[in-house]
Amino acid sequence: MIGSLVYSQFLPGNSWLHRLDPRCKLVLLAGLTIGLFYLHQAPAQLLLFTLVCLVPPTVGVPVKMLRPAFLGVVPLGLLTLTFQAVWGPEPSWHHLSLAGLEEGGLLALRLLDLAVLAQILALTTSPIGLCDAAEQILYPLGKLGLPHRDLALSFTIAWRFIPVLAQETEKLLKSQVSRGAAWEEGPWHQRLMTLTALLTPLMIRCFRYAEELALALEARGYGQTGHPTRLHPLRWRWADGLVLLIGLAIVLGLIAWERFH
């Protein structure tokens, strides 16, 4: 169902990854994301993907909880691979571009890497930690007059509301099926029209959630003080710097290995 295709909620734990500073995780994710697009050969991409897949067992995250990342990226990866193979440059094999197959496969692997990394981040970092980390990382924007606190809060709320909206969509689908709607039968345009009937009730629920959230923020005095206090302030430790250096060193090492081979 739809609920299984979205990123999972925070999974509490006491592993080395759970204990890392959320700022370290976000900076490391950004570095890995940039590094992925500098890798242009399959061996380096596969090696980095293997290293990423070795992380969940070491932090107590069941492998089955990575399934949403795979299910969400596989259709897009297959579509990318198909377009590259059909309309890619020469040489070709049975009317399929060999260069397009390679480039499409690498792009699909990049997308899968990013999805797994984002899933691991969501599972091992609390929403409050993500919000505090994003706020401090975006702090320089505040010097330019931009609302960095509001941007960080909006990012965190949007991230955490994806599973909620997916659950609401699933409930609406089940209620329509119980009333005789056949959204899995018939031609594709008929099924599409049936699914578009979900938009109105889903939008109404979204506005209701937004109103309740706004009232909750106002009741807690959000935006009334310029220097808010935090129950659990972030603390950068030596382990955070060590993990960040190791992660960036691995990416830079793979990039250098590609350049000299």
Backbone hydrogen bonds, N-H to C=O, Kabsch-Sander energy under -0.5 kcal/mol:
donor,donor_aa,acceptor,acceptor_aa,energy
4,S,1,M,-1.2
5,L,2,I,-2.0
6,V,3,G,-0.6
11,L,123,L,-2.3
19,R,15,S,-1.8
20,L,16,W,-0.5
20,L,17,L,-0.6
24,C,21,D,-0.8
25,K,21,D,-1.7
26,L,22,P,-2.3
27,V,23,R,-2.4
28,L,24,C,-2.5
29,L,25,K,-2.6
30,A,26,L,-2.3
31,G,27,V,-2.4
32,L,28,L,-2.6
33,T,29,L,-2.3
34,I,30,A,-2.3
35,G,31,G,-2.5
36,L,32,L,-2.1
37,F,33,T,-1.0
37,F,34,I,-0.6
38,Y,35,G,-1.4
39,L,35,G,-0.6
39,L,36,L,-0.8
40,H,38,Y,-0.6
45,Q,41,Q,-1.8
46,L,42,A,-3.0
47,L,43,P,-2.3
48,L,44,A,-2.3
49,F,45,Q,-2.4
50,T,46,L,-2.4
51,L,47,L,-2.1
52,V,48,L,-2.2
53,C,49,F,-2.2
54,L,50,T,-1.0
55,V,52,V,-1.2
58,T,54,L,-0.6
58,T,55,V,-1.2
59,V,55,V,-0.7
59,V,56,P,-1.3
60,G,57,P,-0.5
61,V,56,P,-2.1
65,M,62,P,-1.4
66,L,63,V,-1.9
67,R,64,K,-1.3
69,A,66,L,-0.7
70,F,66,L,-1.5
71,L,67,R,-3.0
72,G,68,P,-2.1
73,V,69,A,-1.1
74,V,70,F,-2.5
77,G,73,V,-3.0
78,L,74,V,-2.8
79,L,75,P,-2.2
80,T,76,L,-2.4
81,L,77,G,-2.5
82,T,78,L,-2.3
83,F,79,L,-2.3
84,Q,80,T,-2.4
85,A,81,L,-2.2
86,V,82,T,-2.2
87,W,83,F,-2.4
88,G,84,Q,-0.8
93,W,96,L,-3.2
96,L,93,W,-1.0
97,S,85,A,-3.3
98,L,91,P,-2.3
99,A,91,P,-0.7
101,L,97,S,-2.2
102,E,98,L,-2.1
103,E,99,A,-2.6
104,G,100,G,-2.9
105,G,101,L,-2.2
106,L,102,E,-2.2
107,L,103,E,-2.2
108,A,104,G,-2.4
109,L,105,G,-2.1
110,R,106,L,-2.1
111,L,107,L,-2.3
112,L,108,A,-2.1
113,D,109,L,-2.4
114,L,110,R,-2.6
115,A,111,L,-2.3
116,V,112,L,-2.4
117,L,113,D,-2.5
118,A,114,L,-2.5
119,Q,115,A,-2.2
120,I,116,V,-2.5
121,L,117,L,-2.3
122,A,118,A,-2.3
123,L,119,Q,-2.1
124,T,120,I,-1.7
125,T,121,L,-0.8
130,L,126,S,-2.3
131,C,127,P,-2.4
132,D,128,I,-2.6
133,A,129,G,-2.5
134,A,130,L,-2.7
135,E,131,C,-2.2
136,Q,132,D,-2.1
137,I,133,A,-2.4
138,L,134,A,-2.1
139,Y,136,Q,-0.8
141,L,138,L,-1.5
142,G,138,L,-0.7
142,G,139,Y,-1.5
143,K,139,Y,-0.8
143,K,140,P,-0.7
144,L,140,P,-0.5
144,L,141,L,-0.9
145,G,142,G,-1.4
146,L,141,L,-2.1
148,H,146,L,-1.9
151,L,147,P,-2.2
152,A,148,H,-2.3
153,L,149,R,-2.4
154,S,150,D,-2.5
155,F,151,L,-2.3
156,T,152,A,-2.2
157,I,153,L,-2.7
158,A,154,S,-2.5
159,W,155,F,-2.2
160,R,156,T,-2.4
161,F,157,I,-1.6
162,I,158,A,-0.5
162,I,159,W,-0.7
164,V,160,R,-0.5
165,L,161,F,-2.6
166,A,162,I,-2.0
167,Q,163,P,-2.3
168,E,164,V,-2.2
169,T,165,L,-2.4
170,E,166,A,-2.2
171,K,167,Q,-2.2
172,L,168,E,-2.3
173,L,169,T,-2.4
174,K,170,E,-2.3
175,S,171,K,-2.3
176,Q,172,L,-2.2
177,V,173,L,-2.4
178,S,174,K,-2.2
179,R,175,S,-0.7
179,R,176,Q,-0.5
180,G,177,V,-1.7
181,A,176,Q,-2.7
183,W,181,A,-0.7
185,E,182,A,-1.0
191,R,187,P,-2.0
192,L,188,W,-2.2
193,M,189,H,-2.0
194,T,190,Q,-1.8
195,L,191,R,-2.1
196,T,192,L,-2.1
197,A,193,M,-0.8
197,A,194,T,-0.5
198,L,195,L,-1.8
199,L,196,T,-1.3
202,L,198,L,-2.2
203,M,199,L,-2.8
204,I,200,T,-2.1
205,R,201,P,-2.0
206,C,202,L,-2.2
207,F,203,M,-2.5
208,R,204,I,-1.9
209,Y,205,R,-2.5
210,A,206,C,-2.5
211,E,207,F,-2.3
212,E,208,R,-2.3
213,L,209,Y,-2.5
214,A,210,A,-2.4
215,L,211,E,-2.3
216,A,212,E,-2.1
217,L,213,L,-2.4
218,E,214,A,-2.4
219,A,215,L,-2.4
220,R,216,A,-1.2
221,G,218,E,-1.4
222,Y,217,L,-2.6
224,Q,221,G,-1.9
237,R,235,R,-0.5
241,G,237,R,-1.5
242,L,238,W,-2.2
243,V,239,A,-2.5
244,L,240,D,-2.3
245,L,241,G,-2.3
246,I,242,L,-2.4
247,G,243,V,-2.7
248,L,244,L,-2.4
249,A,245,L,-2.3
250,I,246,I,-2.2
251,V,247,G,-1.8
252,L,248,L,-2.7
253,G,249,A,-2.5
254,L,250,I,-2.2
255,I,251,V,-2.3
256,A,252,L,-2.6
257,W,253,G,-2.4
258,E,254,L,-2.1
259,R,255,I,-1.9
260,F,256,A,-1.7
261,H,258,E,-0.9
